Amino acid sequence: MNKLLRRLRAGWLGAALLLTGLTACEDPAGLESALGVDDGTLAAAYVDTITVRTSTVLTDSVVSSTSSYLLLGRYQDARLGSVTARSYLQVGQASTFTPEAGAVLDSLVLVLTPDTYRYGDTTRTQTLEVHRLQTDLRGTATYYTADSRPYDAATLGRRTFRARRPLSSLRVLLDNALGQRLLDAARLGALGTTDELLYLLPGLVLTPAATDDAALLRFAVAGSALQLYYHLSSEPDQQLSHSFELAYGPAHFYQLEADRRGSLLTALPAPRQALPSALTAEETYIQAGLGLQTRVEFPYLTDLKDLSGGIVINAATLEAEVVGSSENRYLPPPTELLPRLTDAGNHLGARFGDASGVAVTAGYQRGTSPRTGLERGLYTASLTTYCTQVLAGTLANNGILLGPASGDMVERVVLGSGRNTTAPMRLRVFFTRIKP
């Protein structure tokens, strides 16, 4: 056993020294010619021309009602069309609100707490519009990014702003008539519970203006509230307030809507059906929140088994280049992608690990393209375990789905297919053949 291990190590080191002179083909005969080191018993080889087949898949909608955030805004993407974010929310209260009979309304203000997340052009002005939700959200336990609920066309308030940082809070002055109804009900003792509050105000909907083309931003549910300001007629100079907090509301969710008309994804089929990269200019797409993922297949990977003797996979790495013309400083790519197993129906399967059992990720990095000499983005992921199990016959060769690693975001990236001439996707395999 020790002698075999020494030979494997020797073959691998020899192959590493000869990488620049190795070539390979997809068929077994071509693979024979790629063997870079041969001591009569072992032969080490490197191949990067295994066919990589790619397509774009629209997976199921993402759950957003369990999120701690709300999303709002609209931006236009030349590659993937426009993206619109709306948020649906209910407010609640932790204690009974019973102001004195002499309470006089000053204002009703929706106070939203943005975090640091932005996506799009924050130098442009955009508008937040607030509408009245028509129905209670409590009838459905789970809401997804594809869901929507009816709301009044009339606005309760609007605020125009730029989403530049820092933006510690966003305050929207709402219709005084709504504030007066809430105050009147409270004075009568009819606003003691969240149910009574929702009877008067089923909820609010946050939308961008119809012509907005700027950025998406994210609000934290915690710290955001509907703030009612009032004073007592006997003390007009002393302002009082009561908070109806989002955190106490029974439900909230955000909706993400994509308009892909005019883009290469216009022909995107129904969910879980694949759109081959040959129909999208040899590009493939990933977009968080909207369910766009890239399916990557290696249909001829098992041809490696046709070589006589045994095959030991030393390392296998997927390299996915970002299409340079798709890069936009306002629409940065995800910092990380997650590979998952899949099946013929494009269902999201389990994550898989590397040799040490750590879940595989595809990290983003910048570098110089060896083809164009230009700086470009690149994702790399270890597929050593995947390839080893496929060749061993313990895993079906269905390929993987590459998707976003983080939720509550809308990052997108455009990757080259295996046939893309400037940003080709490659599977690099280093293996040792043990001759019979």
Summary of the structure (lengths in Angstrom):
residues: 436
radius of gyration: 28.2
end to end distance: 16.1
largest distance: 101.6
contacts: 1453
relative contact order: 0.21
helix: 16%
strand: 44%
